[in-house]
Amino acid sequence: MGQIGKLKRRGQTTWFYRVDVGRNALGKSVQKMKGSFPTRHEAERAMRELMRDLDNGT
């Protein structure tokens, strides 16, 4: 399953990511978010790890 992930800057000092993980039983979009990363690189690495875990079903 292919997820869509986005990185965004929060303020001047931190980054966060948001990943669309699918739809619930009512058809609404389900997203996972995590933030407070000091660099874009760290946020991107964590987002890729989450997406890989979702693809592997863990």
N, C-alpha and C positions, 0 to 999 in steps of 0.2 A: 504494500500500500504506500503510495507516495504522499508524504506530508508536505505542507507548505510552511516554511518558517521565516520569520522576519526578525531582524535585529534593529533595535532603536536605542537612541541615546536618551537617557533620563537626566535632565539638567546638564551640568558641565562636567560631571565627574564619574558617572556610572552608566552602564549599558544593561539592557535586558533583552530577552528573546520571548517570542510568542510562536507556538507551533499549533497548527490546526491538526487535531488528532482524529477527527471523524464527526459522526452525528450520533446523538442519543436516540432513545426510543421514540421521542416526540419529533424527531427530525431537526432539532436545533444543533447548531455547531458546538463542538466541544473543543476547548483550547487549553493548552498548558502554558503557563508563563513562569519565568524565573528571572530575577534581577539582581542588582547590586554587584555586577561584575566591574572591576576597575578598568578593564580594557576590552575593546571590541573583539580581539583575538580570543580572550578567555570566554566571552559570551558565545562566540561562534563555535568554539570547541565543545562547550557544554550542550549547545543546541544540536550539534551533529551527533553527540553521544546519545542524547534523548531520542533523536530520530532513528538512530541505528537500533536502539533497544526496542522501540516501537515496531520497527520492521521485523526484528527477530522474535517479537512476541514476549519479551521479558519485561 
